Amino acid sequence: MKEKIKQYKYFILVILILVGILSGYFIYSDAQAKKINKNFVFDTVRTLREVYESRDLDRQGIKFSRAYLMKQHLENAEDLMKKWSNDKDVLRKKVTKDMLTGIADLKIASEAYIDSVYNSNEKNLEKNLALFKVKLEAGRDKLLSIGVILTLPKEGINLSSSQKQEIIDYIDVIFEKELKTFEEKGQDKDFSTPQEVWTVVMLRNGLSN
């Protein structure tokens, strides 16, 4: 009888050890997945900032300078997202694909802008301006849904509360001016909110909920 009790105790101990190992593994895996997710969202926010900077809203200077600055910001944005292009995670892969598709359209727009600066004859200028407008809107519209996709209640990206707050704080820093303007004028009929800012607002709101 004592031997059976001893065997039962040993069996229970083995089970508890296995449960502990599995629990530890799942906790570690979940923490690692959330860390990767956090890094991905940070890169997404940085990318949106680069795209926003490419708008050239406040810069002064000759057209050549503005054209190439636009292109440079878009290349920076592309570099930030390209490193995620082989990601196996379904959500991150979808967001990355949408972001890169939008950026590709914006780069075509930037090339048309540059070409219009170098070749300013009437026929070429009309063609480039048309291409510029079409690809500019297509690219920016492609980015508009990113904030919603990332923060869907069940299908959205998995983050801890502290990680969400880190991202919100980061957004508040690098989009401080734009968020303040949106808060003050966002509901005005005559005020047009840039798509990248809308995306950031939706992302921030989703992370806050």
N, C-alpha and C positions, 0 to 999 in steps of 0.2 A: 504493500500500500504506500509506504513512504517513497519507494522507488517511482511509483506512478505519479505521485504528487510532485516529485522532483522533476520528472520528465515534462509534466504539464507546465511547471514554472519555467523550465528551460524553453519550452515551445512558445509560451506567452512572451518571454523575454526576447526571443528571436523575432517574433511578430512586431513587438514594440520598436525594436531596433530598425527593422525594415520600414515600418511606418514613419519613423523619425527621419530615416535617410530619404525616403520618397518625398516627405513633406519639405525637407530642406532643399531637395532638388527643385521641386515645383516653385518654392519661394524664390530661390536663386534665379530660375529661368524667368519667372514673372518680373523680377527686378531688372534683369538684363534686357528683357523685351521692352520694358517701360523706359529704360535708359536710352535704347536705340530710338524709340518713338520720340522721346524728348529731343534728341539731337536732330531728328528728321524735321520736327516742327520748327525748331530754331532755324534750320537751314531754309525752310519754307518761308519763314518771316523775313530772313535776310534777303532771299530771292525777291520777294515782293517789294522790299525796300529798293533794291537795285532797279527793278522795273519802274518803280515810281520815280526814282532819280533820273531815269532815261527820258522822262517827259520834258525835261528842260524847261520847267515852269518859271524859274527865277533868274536863269543865267543871262548875262550880257556878253556880247562878243560877236565875232564874225561868224557867218553861217558854217564855215568849214569846221571851226572849233566845236560848235554845238552838234553838228552832224556826227562827228567822230566820238564825242563824249556820250552821245546816245548809244552808239554802237558798242562802246567800251562797257557801259553799264549793263547792256544786254548780254555781252559775253561773260561778264562777271556772274550774272544771274544764271546763265547756262552752265557755267563751271560748278556752281553750287549744287545744282540739281543733277548734273550728269553722274556724279559719284553714286547716286541712288538708282541709276537706271537698270542695274542688274539685281536689284533687291527682289527677294523671293516673296516677301510679305505682300499679300494681295492689295491691301489698302494703300500702302506706301507706293507700290508699283503703279497703281492707277493714278494717284495724285502726281507722281513724278512724270508719268506719260502726259497727263494733261498740262502740267506746267511746261514741259519741254516743247509740246506742240504749240502752246501759246507763245512761248519765247521765240520759237522758229518763225512764226508769223511776224512777230515784232522785229526780228532781225531782217526779214525780207523788206519790211517797211523802212527800216533804217538804211538799207542799201539803196532803196528807191529815193530816199531823202538825200543821200550822198550823191547819187547819180544826178539828181535834179540840180544840185549845187554846181557840179562840174559841167553838166550839159544843159544849159538853160534855154536852148532854143524852144520855141513855142510848142511844137509837136511833141518833143521829148518831155518837156515839162508837164504837159497835160497828162501824158501817159504815166509818168512817175508819181504825180500827185494823186491820180486815181488809185494806183497800186498802193501807195502809201496809206491812204485813208482806209481802204478795204482791209489791208493786212493789219493795220494798227487796231482797228475795232475788233477784228476777228481774234487777234492775239490777246487783247485786254479782256474780251468777253470770256475767253477760254479760262482765264484765271479767276473769274468771278465766283464760280461755284466751289472753289477749293475750301474756303472757310466753313461752308455747310457740310461738305463731305467729311472733313476731318472731325467734326463735332456731332455727328449723328448719334442719338442716344444709345443705340445698340451696335451699329456698324462702325462708329467712329473710332478714333485712335485711343488706345488704352494708356492712360497716364494716372499717376497718383495725384492727390490733391496738392501736394507741395510742388510737384512738377508743373502742374497747370498754373499755379501762382507764379512760378519762375518765368514761365512764358508770358503770362499777362504783364508782369513787371517789365520784361524786356520790350514787349510791344509798346508799353506806355512810355518807355524811354526813346526808342528810335522812331516812333510815330507820334511823339508828344504834340507837336504843332498841328499835325493833320487831325488828330483825334479831338483836340480842343476846337478846331475850326468846324469839324463835323458836329460836335455837340452844340455849338452856337448857331450854325447855319444849315445843318443837315436836313431840317424840315422845311426850309424855305423853297418855294417853287422855282425861284430863279437861280438857285444854287445847284451846281452839278458836282457830285462827289466822284472823284476818280475811282475806277473799278478796283484798283489795288487797295485803296483805302476802305472801300466797301467790304472787300474780302477780309481785311484785317479786322474791321469792326465785327463782322459776322463770326470770325474765328475767336476774337476776344470774348464776345457775348456767349458763344457756345462753351468756351472753357470756364466761364464764370458760373454757368448753371450747374 
